[in-house]
Amino acid sequence: MGEEILINFTPMETRVAVIENGMPQEVYIERVRRRGIVGNIYQGKVVRVLPGMQAAFVEIGLERAAFIHVEDVLPQTATAEEKSNASIAHQLREGQSLLVQVTKDPIGTKGARLTTHLSIPSRYLVYMPGNDHIGVSQRIEDVEERDRLRSIINELLDELSEGEENDKSKKGGFILRTVAEGASAEELREDIKFLRRLWGKIQRNLKGAKAPSVIYEDLPLNMRTLRDMAHTGLERIRIDSRETYQKATEFVASLVPEIAEKLEYYPGERPIFDLFNVEEELQRALGRKVELKSGGYLIFDQTEAMTTVDVNTGAFVGHRNLEETIFKTNLEAATAIGRQLRLRNLGGIIIIDFIDMEDPDHQRQVLRTLERVLEKDHAKCKVTGVSDLGLVEMTRKRTRESLEHVLCETCEQCQGRGSIKTAETVCYEIFREILRQHRAYDTDSYLVLAAQNVVEYMVDDASDHVAELEDFIGKTIRFQVETMYSAEQYDVVLR
């Protein structure tokens, strides 16, 4: 089986799954109330300049002010020396209006990340109105093809710019996207015209716009998928909404006609995400533990600073020797980790603790397996190698929230710690609170309000200690279950 894309649409939510060899590899979710804003262009207002951080906060109309670094304010042609000597205080002032584009969605407690280096994508090209650079995607490796594409763009720009030297809307550079490999001159010409028309519209929207305001919004998820992820190598693209399918057909006919025959309307009674167990894989991807077919397993821990992955042999004992068992487990783990990073959309710094291997050749093979799996990732990944402690360090570009952050919220019981105090621990905290109250106030008795498991522990397992405490303070202690209390919550009431 090859690669296909499933698009599941409801009025409140759009979900996209990328399937490779019958297995879900990536899942994208966009909800009406939490739509991603990467690629959107805003007329923002600088609300705070922070010289100590070489950054500023910009109001763009969201709950939290967005963040911009000095390097994203300087011209793209700035030299390394100019960047190192630049001061944000000399570039921006509070109250200033600023045309910015979102490069990262708000994640957790962090606001959106911004840049003034605008880029507008189409099917084959990315238009950069702020400079005149012509670039080619690094994923197009064939040197002759890279030269051919760059030559076509230069010829088209010369051809299309005749008589338009003074028209600023016609200036700008382009980056040829990966899907441009094999594209004809006519296809690239149409893309250039489309992007220049779009930029002209953005400039018209900008006139008279008050900060903060939206100047340009990127396409919704289903259309972005067709623009950015669809390619002729796909087996098919299945859509379970007739209305969305019709819109997709019109969009494809005008922008990406080469994939028109790949589109399929899925009218089946069985939910489209059940076809390849996508729902089941989503549930598994929310857990810490990932079982490997060999009997080994992975443990994923996601924190604010980084994500760590621990590889364990588990029940796998192998057939030859320990080194061979470890090697096979690590090989399987490398493939599974690459897939899980995509499925969970984990970004930032990632530390992988493979099981220690003595054979240097085994280490190289495991590392190469991981790199080969990551080559298919749409997000930019960089593996820096093995550290002195035997850990594999890598980064994965993060532009949107992880699957866990999209689908889950912080646990009210543990506040995100992943564990709660035992009933015994809470019991002794209550004892200490009663003693504290006894020394400070004069009362006839005490009433303890606590969760069910804590009260049960105190009247059963800790009943002897409660009796001893009553004798010590000379007061009676009564207990009452509060069903709305969390396992760690309690109150001591003076009676």
N, C-alpha and C positions, 0 to 999 in steps of 0.2 A: 504494500500500500504506500502511496505517496503522501503528499501534503494537501490538506484542504482546510477551509475556513468555515466555521459555523457562526451565523449571526442570529441571536435570539433577541427579539424586540417585544417590549411591552410599553404602554404609554408612560410608565414611570421609570423604566430602566432598559438599557441596552447592554447586552453582554456578547462578547466575541471570544471564540475559542479557536486557537491554532492547533490543528491535529497533524501529527507526523507519525507515520507508520502505525496508525490506529491508536496513538496515545496523545492525550492533551499535553501540549508543551507550554502554551501561554494562554492566559485568560485576561481579558480587559473588561472592566465594568464601569459604566457611566450612568449615574442616576440624575434625574431632573434636578433634585435639590443639591446635588454635590457634583456638578459637572466639572471636569478638569478644565483648567484655563491656560495650560501651556500653549504658547503660540499666539495668544490674544495680545492685541496692542491697545495700550491705554494712554490717555493724556493724564499723567499723574501730577501730584503736587508734593514737593519736598517738604516734609514736616519736621525732620530732625537731621542734622549733620553731625557725624561722630568722627572727628579728626583722629582720635586715638585708635579707632578701628579701620580708618580709611574707608568708611562706608557711610551710607545715609539711609534713612527710612522714607519711603514714598507712599503717600496715600493714593490708592487706585480704586477705592470704593468697596473693599473687602472688609471682613471683621477685623483683621489685623493689618497693620501697615506692612508693605512689602519692603524688601531689602535689596540694596544695590551697592556693589563694591566699586572702588575707584577705577579698576581696570575695565569695568563695563561701562564707564562714562567716557573714558579717553577714546580718541579716534582709533580705529582698528589699525591704522598705519603707524601708530606710536611705537617707537623703538623700546628696547628693554630698559635702556637708561632713562628714557622719558617716563616709563611706567614706574620705575623704582624711585624717581624723584618727585613724582606727582603727589599733590595734596588734594584730598577731597574737598577741603575748605575753599580751595581756589577754583574748583570745578562747579560746585553747587552751593546754593544758599537757601535758607528756609523760606518757604513761600513761592519758590520758583516752579514754573510749569515745566514738565519734562515728558517727552514722548518715549515710552518704554514698552518693552515686550517681555512677557513672562517666560522664563526658561525652566522654572521648577514650580510645581504646585505647592501650596502650603502643606507642610508635613508636620503632624504632631502639633507642637507649640510654636513651630517656626513659620514665619510668614512666607509669602511667595518670593522667589528670587527673580530679579529683573536684569535687563540689559538695555542699553541704548543702541546696540548693534542689531538692527532689525533684520529679520530673514523671513521670507514668505515662500512656502513650498508649493509646488505643483506636482504633476506626475513625474517628470524627468529632471526638473531643475529646482534649485532653491535660489530665489532672487535676493540679493543683498544691496539695497539702495544706497547704503553708506559707503561703498567702496567699489573699485573696478576690477577686483580680483576674479580670475577664472580658475576654478579648481575642479578636481575629479575625485569622486569617492575612492578611498583607499581600498575598498573591497573589489574594485575593478582592477585586477592585477595585470591583465594583458597590456604590455607597453604600447603595442601598435594601436589597440583599441582606445587607450587613453589619449594618444596623440591624435587619432582620428576625431574623437569627440571634441577635444580642445580646438582643433583646427576648424571644425564645423561651426562651433560657437563663435569663434573670432570672425569667420566669414559672414555669419548671419548678423552679428552686431554691426559690422561695417556696412552691410547691405541695408539693414533696418534703420541705421542712424543717419543715413544721407539726408541732409536738409533739416536735421533735428538737433544740430549742435547746441542750440541754446535752450532746448527743452529739457529741464532738469528731471522730469518724470521719466525720461528715456535713458538716464544715466544709471550706473550701478553694475555690480558684478554678479556672477552666477557660479553655483556649484552643481556639477552633474551628479545626480544621485545614482545609486547602484543599479536601479532598474533602467537607467539610460543606456546600459550596455546593449549594443546592437540597434539602437534607435536611429531612425532616418533623419535627414536634414529637415524634412518637412514637419515631422513630429516635433522636433526641437524648435522650429520656427513658430509653430502654433503655441507652444509652451511659453516662449518669450513674449509673444503678443498678449497672451492671457495674463501673465504676471505683470506686464507693464500696464495693462488696463486696470488690473486690481490695485496696483500701487497708485494709479491716478485717482481711483475711487477713494482710497484711504486718505490721500492728500485733500480731497474735497471734503471728506468727513471731518478732517482736522480743523478746517476753517471755522472759526467761531465756537469750537468745542470748549466747554469749561471743564477745568480739572476739579475732581476726578471724573472721568467719563470713558466709556468703551469706544474705541475708534474702529476696531476690527476684531471679530470673533472667528476663530478657526472652525472648521467643519465639525459636525457631530461625529461621534465615534464610528457609526456604521459607514459614513462616507469617508472618514479618514482612513478606515481600514482598506477600502477599495483604492484610495489614492496612494497610500504608503506601503501596504503590505501585499496587495494582490500582484501576482506576476504570472506569466504564461506557463510556468512550470507547475502551477497548481492543478490538481485534478478537478476541483470544483469549489464553488462558494455557495453554500446553502443558506437560505434566508426563510425564517418561519412566519414572516408577516407579509401578506400580499401587498399592502400599501408600501412597506419598506422595499419590497422586491421591485415594485414598479418605479419607485424613485431611484433605486440603485440602477435599474436598466437605463433610465434616462441619463443619469450621471455618467455611467460607463460609456454610453454611446458618444457622449461629447468629449470625455477626457481620456478614457482608457479603452477604446474599442477593441483592442486585441484580447481582452479578457471577457468580452460579452458572452461568448459561448460557454464560459465557465459558470455563469450565474444560473442557479436553480431555485425555484420556489419549493419549499418543503411543506406540504399540507398534512403530513402524517399526524395520527392521533397521539402517537408517542412523542413526548417532549423532545425537541431537537438535541438538547444537552444530555439526554439519556442514551443517545446513539453510541457514544464512545465513553460512557461512564464519567462524563465531565463533572456532574454534580457530586459523585462519590469522590473523585479526585480533589475537588475543591474542599470537601470536608476533611480529607486526609491532610491537605496542605495547610490547614489551620492548626494541626497538632505539632508538637515538638519532635516526635519520634517518627522516623520513616524506616519501615522494614525493607531489607534487601532480600532478594530471592534466595541468596545463599544461606540466609539465617543471620547475617550480620545486620546492623542497623545504624542509622544516623540520628544525631540529636542536634536540632537547630535552636539556637538561642538568639533572639533579636533584641538588641538594646538600642539606646539613643545614639551611642557612639559607633557601634559596629555590630556585625552578625558573626557569630561563631558556629562552626560545624564540627562536631566530634564524631569520628568514625570508630565503630566497635565491631569486633568479630562476632559477638553474641553467641548463637548456638552453632555457628559454622566451625567445624573442627578440621576440615580438609581431609586429604587422603595421603599426602606424602610427608611433608614436614612443616614446621611452624612458619618458616620464611615463605614457603609457597602459599600457605593458607592466608598469611597477611597480605601477600602480593595480590592474590585473587580478590580478596575483600576490598582492597584499596582501588583496584581497577573498576570493580562494580560500583564502588562508592563514587568514584570520579564521574562516571556517566550519570549516576543518579543525582549528584550534587548539581551538575550543569543543568539538568532538567528542573530540579526543584528551585533553583535560583530564578529561572524564567517563570515557572508556574506561580511562585510566591511573590515574584517581582521584588526581590531583595536587592537593595542598592547600597552604595557607600563602600566602606571598608569591610571586607569579608576575610575572616581567618579560618583556615581549614586545618584541623588536627588529624591528619592521616595516621594510621598505626605505623610506628617506627619500622623502617626497612633497613637492613644492613647492606643489601646489594645496591650499589649506585645505579646500575642499569635498570633495576626495578623502579627506583625513584624517578628516573628520566621517563620511563614508559608511562607511569601513573600521571606525571605532570603533562606529558604530551597528550594523553587521553583526555584530561581535563580541558586543555587548550583546544583540542579538536571539537569537543562538544560545545564549547563556548563560541566557536566560529559561527554557529547557526543563530546565535543570540542577536536580536535586533538592537539591544542596548550595547553600548561600547564597554568592553571588558578588558582588563589588563592584569595579567598574572605576573607578579614581580619575582617569583621563584620561591625557594625554600629558605627560611631564616635559620639562624644559628641554633634555634631551639627546635628545629625540625617542623616548623609550621609553614604552611603555604599561605602566602599573603597575596590578596588580589583586590581589585576594585571593580565595581560595576556601576555605570552611570545611573543615577537616580533622578528621574524627572517627575515621578508621580508616587503616590503613596503605595505601600506594599499591600498585598492582598489582605493581610491581617488588619491593617489600619482601615482599609475600606469596609471590611465586613464586620469588624468587631469593635468593642469599646472597652475601656479599662474596667476590670472587675471591681464591683462595689465592695466586695468582701475583703480582698487583699490589696486593693488600690494599685494593681499592676505588679506586685512583688512576686506573685506566683505561689505564695504560701501564706498561711495564717497561723496565729498563735494557737497552741493546744489549749484545751479546756483547763488543764492543770495550770498552765502559765497564767491564764486570765484569773483563775481562782486565787492564786497567790497575790496577784495584783490587787484583787478586791480585799484580801486580808490586810495588805499594807495600807490601802485607802481607809479602811475602817479604823485602823490604829491611828492614822493621821487625823481623822475626824474626832476620834476619842480624846486625843491630846488637845485639840483646839476648841471643841464644843462640849457642852453638857446636854445630854439627851437621854430619853428613857429607853429607846430601842433603835434598831437600824433595819431598814428595808432595802434589800439588794434587788435591783432590776437588772436582768441579764437574759441572754439567749437561752434557748431550751437546753442545749448540750452542756452549757456552763452550770445552769441550775441543777441539772441531773447529776453532774459530777460532784457538786458541793453537798448535795443532800445524801448521796450514796458513797462514793469513794472517799470524799473528804469530810464526812460527817464527824469523825473523831476530832479532826483539826478545828472544825466549826465549834464543837462543844468546848474544846480547850480555850479557844479565843473568847467565847462567851464568859467562861469562868474568869479569864484574865481581865476583861474589861468590866465585868459585872453587868452586862446588858444582854438583852435577847436580840438575836439576828434572824430575821425572816426573809424568805425568798419569793420572788414573783417572776414568772416567765413573761418576757416581752417579745411577742412574735415578730415585731418589726425591727428588732435589734439585730445587728450583725454579730458574728461569732466573737468579735473582740470588743464589742460595745457593752458598757454597763454603767449603772449609776448607783450610788449609795445615798439613800434618803434618810434624813434624821427624822425620827418620830417622837 
